[in-house]
Amino acid sequence: MPSLNLNESLGCVFIGILLAIALYGVSLAQTMYYFRRYPKDSWALKGLVVLLWAIDTSRTAMAILLTWFYVVSGHGNVLVLDQFPTTYFGSEFALSTLSILVVQLYYVASIWRFLRNKWYKNYLTATFLIFALLSFGSGLANVLSFTETSNIGSAVWDTRVPAILQHAATFTTDVYISVALSLILNKSRTGLGRTNYMITQLVMYGITRGVLTALLQFLQLVTFAEDLKANPPILLWALFHFVDGAAYTNSLMALLNMRAHILQGGSVEAADHFSVEIPMRPVRPSTTQATAEDIALHQA
């Protein structure tokens, strides 16, 4: 008979999904704002935004179906509490892993383009790419493992190696990206007040974004490791898992939507004249205007 003390198990799943739904509402609002305020962006960037929206929408739908499984379909059946709906959770987990990969690859591409004249460009970006793909591959290994059992305790134990590897690789990638972008942008300072102000804002955002996403991965890693010691399992890590995909999506959408304020002190109309492309342009500090535009284009 499964334990009926659900606060530390399915209670964590329930709260995590509620937070994920709330964050989906934020990302949906950011997506609508983006298409309204930046109609002149390149089709490549618009396609990226649509892809992130589609992944986030599908992921949220799977999370809702997971809640439906426990709350509605399994209502009155105590045996359901120990079961693991592999289709719903496996799909949600795969989509969350994919959204993290897309966002991280965006920043890796940014770094690669920004360092086009540096001898260490390929080595640095290759390192980032390896960690990002390692995280993604470990996530897919988790999903594959989920299909082999329908018991929650067994599923958690069977995924212990790829899960720990995934969180560690994702954490490392986020830290490296934040440090690299901060150093690159700091070296782009020109001594001009407006440009330096923009760089400062971008560096602060990059550090904040990196700290938050890395913290999510670290908390998942620690709580998952603790879960391995518990019987019956506690699912405190689910609080952070269900929000991490939405957190990555929102972090990139926030960056895209803040360009107007960084470039022109809040003038969206002026910022709309810039055609943002993927991959991003490197900084060319030949003039004040060119430097300001390229820095923002690099980040967007």
GUNU-853089 format. One record per residue (C-alpha): x, y, z. Coordinates in steps of 0.2 Angstrom, whole numbers, padded with zeros to 4 digits, always signed. Each point is the difference from the previous one (the first is absolute). Layout:
XYZ;...
***
This chain:
+0000+0000+0000;+0008+0017-0005;+0002+0013+0013;-0014+0013+0001;+0012+0014+0006;+0000+0009-0016;+0007+0016+0005;+0018-0004-0005;-0004-0011-0015;-0015+0004-0011;-0003+0016+0009;+0017+0007-0007;-0006-0006-0017;-0016+0009+0001;+0008+0017+0006;+0014-0002-0013;-0013-0001-0014;-0010+0014+0007;+0015+0011-0001;+0004-0006-0017;-0017+0005-0006;+0002+0017+0007;+0017+0002-0009;-0008-0006-0016;-0012+0015+0002;+0015+0011+0001;+0009-0007-0015;-0017+0001-0010;-0001+0018+0004;+0018+0003-0004;-0003-0009-0017;-0015+0011-0004;+0010+0016+0005;+0015-0005-0011;-0010-0002-0016;-0009+0016+0003;+0015+0010+0004;+0014-0007-0011;-0009-0004-0017;+0016+0004-0010;+0011-0014+0008;+0007-0013-0012;-0011-0015-0004;+0014-0011+0008;-0003+0009+0017;-0019-0001-0002;+0002-0018-0003;+0010-0003+0016;-0014+0009+0010;-0013-0011-0008;+0010-0015+0003;+0002+0004+0019;-0019+0004+0001;-0004-0016-0008;+0011-0010+0012;-0006+0009+0015;-0018-0002-0005;+0002-0019-0003;+0010-0002+0017;-0013+0009+0010;-0014-0011-0008;+0009-0015+0005;+0002+0006+0018;-0019+0004+0000;-0003-0018-0006;+0011-0006+0014;-0010+0009+0013;-0016-0007-0008;+0007-0018+0002;+0002+0002+0018;-0015+0011+0005;-0014-0005-0012;+0004-0017-0009;+0007-0007+0016;-0012+0008+0012;-0005-0013+0014;+0013-0012-0005;+0014+0000+0013;+0011-0011-0011;+0002+0013-0013;+0010+0010+0013;+0015-0011-0003;-0001-0001-0019;+0010+0010-0012;-0009+0005-0017;+0015-0002-0011;-0008+0007-0015;-0005+0017+0007;+0015+0002+0011;+0012-0006-0013;-0007+0012-0013;+0001+0014+0012;+0018-0004+0005;+0006-0001-0018;-0008+0016-0005;+0007+0009+0016;+0017-0007-0005;-0002+0006-0018;-0004+0018+0005;+0015+0001+0011;+0011-0006-0015;-0008+0013-0012;+0004+0014+0012;+0017-0005+0004;+0005-0003-0018;-0007+0018-0003;+0013+0007+0012;+0014-0012-0007;-0003+0006-0017;+0001+0018+0006;+0017-0003+0008;+0006-0009-0015;-0004+0015-0011;+0006+0013+0012;+0017-0008+0000;+0002-0003-0018;+0018+0008+0000;+0006-0009+0015;+0011-0015-0001;-0009-0009+0014;-0017+0003-0007;-0002-0018-0006;+0007-0008+0016;-0011+0011+0011;-0016-0003-0009;+0003-0018-0003;+0002-0002+0019;-0017+0008+0003;-0008-0010-0014;+0007-0016+0008;-0008+0004+0017;-0016+0005-0008;-0002-0016-0010;+0006-0010+0015;-0015+0007+0009;-0012-0003-0014;+0006-0018-0002;-0001-0004+0018;-0018+0007+0000;-0005-0011-0014;+0008-0015+0009;-0011+0005+0015;-0015-0001-0011;+0005-0017-0007;+0002-0006+0018;-0018+0006+0004;-0008-0011-0013;+0007-0016+0009;-0010+0002+0016;-0016+0007+0007;+0005+0001+0018;+0005+0017+0007;+0014-0007+0011;+0007-0011-0013;+0000+0013-0013;+0009+0012+0011;+0013-0013+0005;+0003-0006-0018;+0003+0018-0007;+0013+0004+0014;+0015+0001-0011;-0006+0009-0015;-0011+0012+0011;+0015+0005+0010;+0011+0002-0016;-0013+0010-0008;-0002+0013+0014;+0019+0001+0002;+0003+0003-0018;-0014+0013-0002;+0006+0009+0016;+0018+0001-0007;-0006+0006-0017;-0011+0014+0008;+0015+0006+0010;+0012-0001-0014;-0012+0010-0012;-0003+0013+0013;+0019+0003+0004;+0005+0000-0018;-0014+0012-0005;+0005+0012+0014;+0018-0001-0004;-0003+0003-0019;-0011+0015+0003;+0011+0008+0013;+0014-0001-0013;-0011+0009-0012;-0001+0016+0010;+0005+0016-0010;+0000+0013+0013;-0016+0008-0007;-0013+0003+0013;-0015-0007-0010;+0009-0015-0006;+0007-0004+0017;-0017+0001+0008;-0007-0012-0012;+0014-0012+0003;-0002+0001+0019;-0019-0004-0002;+0004-0015-0011;+0013-0006+0011;-0011+0001+0016;-0014-0009-0010;+0011-0013-0005;+0007-0003+0017;-0018+0000+0008;-0007-0012-0013;+0015-0012+0002;-0001+0000+0019;-0019-0004+0000;+0001-0014-0013;+0015-0007+0008;-0008+0001+0017;-0015-0010-0007;+0012-0014-0006;+0010+0000+0016;-0016-0002+0011;-0006-0014-0011;+0016-0009+0001;+0001+0002+0019;-0019-0005+0003;+0001-0014-0012;+0016-0007+0009;-0010+0001+0016;-0015-0009-0008;+0011-0015-0004;+0002-0003+0019;-0019+0001+0004;-0012-0015+0000;-0014+0004-0005;+0008+0013-0011;-0002+0018+0003;-0002+0011-0016;+0006+0017+0006;+0010+0001-0016;-0016+0000-0010;-0003+0018+0007;+0015+0006-0010;-0001-0012-0015;-0018+0006-0006;+0006+0018+0000;+0017-0001-0008;-0006-0002-0018;-0011+0015+0002;+0014+0010+0009;+0012-0002-0015;-0014+0005-0012;-0004+0015+0010;+0018+0005+0002;+0003+0001-0019;-0017+0008-0003;+0004+0014+0013;+0017+0003-0009;-0008+0002-0017;-0014+0012+0007;+0012+0011+0010;+0009+0006-0016;-0010+0015-0002;+0004+0007+0017;+0018-0004-0001;+0002+0007-0017;-0010+0016+0001;-0005+0003+0018;-0017-0008-0003;-0004+0005-0018;-0006-0016-0008;-0003+0009-0017;+0018+0004-0001;+0006-0018+0004;-0012-0007-0012;+0011+0007-0014;+0013-0013+0004;-0001-0016-0009;+0006-0014+0012;+0008-0015-0008;+0006-0017+0006;+0014-0002+0003;+0003+0016+0008;+0012+0014-0007;+0017+0003+0009;+0004+0017+0007;+0009+0012-0011;+0004+0015+0010;+0004+0012-0015;-0014+0012+0005;-0011+0004+0015;-0016-0005-0009;+0008-0016-0008;+0006-0006+0017;-0016+0003+0009;-0010-0009-0014;+0011-0015-0001;+0001-0003+0019;-0019-0001+0000;-0001-0010-0015;+0013-0012+0007;-0011-0003+0015;-0016-0001-0010;
***
